[in-house]
């Protein structure tokens, strides 16, 4: 896709600081990092959301995410990492990508994405759980959405 910033980075049209580049996945530094060393890991081919990512690419993508997360502590002096993915809402570039952010205790990151809420009661929680169970009972090919 020529209008996708990440596709243009993958094509070499826009510079980025690559940290991983293989046949399925690329990873590069986020240009506006939460903390220095914040990496974006994404499939080479253009898919907008996790739901549209073909099943055979889920494993390769998350294997690379796990690897980037695993090397951060030693490579960057971090104590751990935050791993996150937005789908559509808060997704600044519509190309599925996973954030891997180095973390240290006391780094000041609090409530990074989610203000917490409470269910009114167990009955309300049960309704939400039931809706999700019902949706998960539908075969995946009917819920995956477009592939590219």
N, C-alpha and C positions, 0 to 999 in steps of 0.2 A: 504494500500500500504506500503510495507516494506521499499521502497527506499525514501519515502516522509518524510522529517524531521518533519513536523507537524503531520502526522499520527503516527509517532513514539512518539512524545510528548503526543498525545492523548492516546496512548496505555500505557503510563507510562515508556517507554523504555529510553526516554531522559528527564532529569529534566527541569522543567520550573516553573516560579512563576505564578500559576493559580490565576485568579481573578474571574472567573465565570466558572461553569461546570454544564451543565444540559443535558437532553436527546438529544437535537438537536445541541447545540452550546457550544463551549469552548472559553475562553478568557484568555490570559496570557500576561505577560510583554514581550515586544520586547527585545531581547538580545542585540540589538544595537540601543537603543532608540534615536530619534531625541531630545527629552527631557525626563527626568526621569518621569516615569508614563505612557509612550507610551505603548498602549495596542494593541494587535492583536486579533480580534474577527473572528472566523471561524466556519464553520459547522463541526460537528464530522466526517461525511462521506466525503470521498475524491471526490472533484470536482475541476477541474483545474481553471476554469474561472467563472465569474458571469453568462455568457451565458449558461454554462453547469449546473448551479445550478437549481434543480427542482423548479418549481413555488411554491410548498407548503413549501419550506424552505426559500424562500426570506423573507417572513414576520417574521418568527422566528429569522433569522439572523439579520435583520435590527431593530427589536424590541430590541434585546440585544445591538446592536451598539448604538441605541438611549439611552438606559439605562446607558451604560458605559459613554457616552458623558455627560449625565445629572448629574452624580454623581461626575465627575472630579473637577468642581470648588470648591465644599465644601471639598471633600476628599483631594485634593492636593493643595488647595490655588490658583488654576488657575482661569483665568477670562473667559475661554471658551475652545474650542477644535477645532482641525482640524480633519476632517474625510475624508479618502481617500482610494481608491482601485485601484490597477493596474491590468490590464488584459494582460497577456503574456509579453508585453514590460515592463521592470523594475520590473517584478514579480520575486523576488529572490527565492521564493519557489513556485512551481507550484501547490498550493492548495489555492483555493480562500480564501482571508482574507482581512479584513477591518482594516485599521490603525485608531486608535483614539488617537490623540496626544494632551496633555494638552498645552494650549496657555495662555500667558500673554502679555499685551501690552509692547512693547519694548524688547521682548525676542530675537530679532535679526533674526528671521526667515523671510526671504524675498525671493520672487520668488521661493517658495519651490519646485515646479515641473515645472512650465510653463513659459518659456519666451514668452511674448505676441507677436502676429503677427497681421497684418491687411490684410483684403481682398483688392484686387486691386481696386475694386469698388463694387457697389450694384449688378451688373450683376454677378460677380464672387460669391458673397455671395448667390445670388438666386440659382445658379447652385448647390452649396453644400446643401442648404436647400431642393431643389428638389430631390436630390439623397437620402437624409435621409428620406423624406416623402415617396418616392417610396419604399424604403426598409421597412419602417414601415407598408406599406399597405399589405405586405406579411404576411399571418397568422403566429403567433409565433412558432408553431410546426415545421415550415419549416426553421426557422432561429436560433433555440436554440442550435444546435450543439449537440455533444455527451453528455450523461448524467453522465458518470463517466469515 
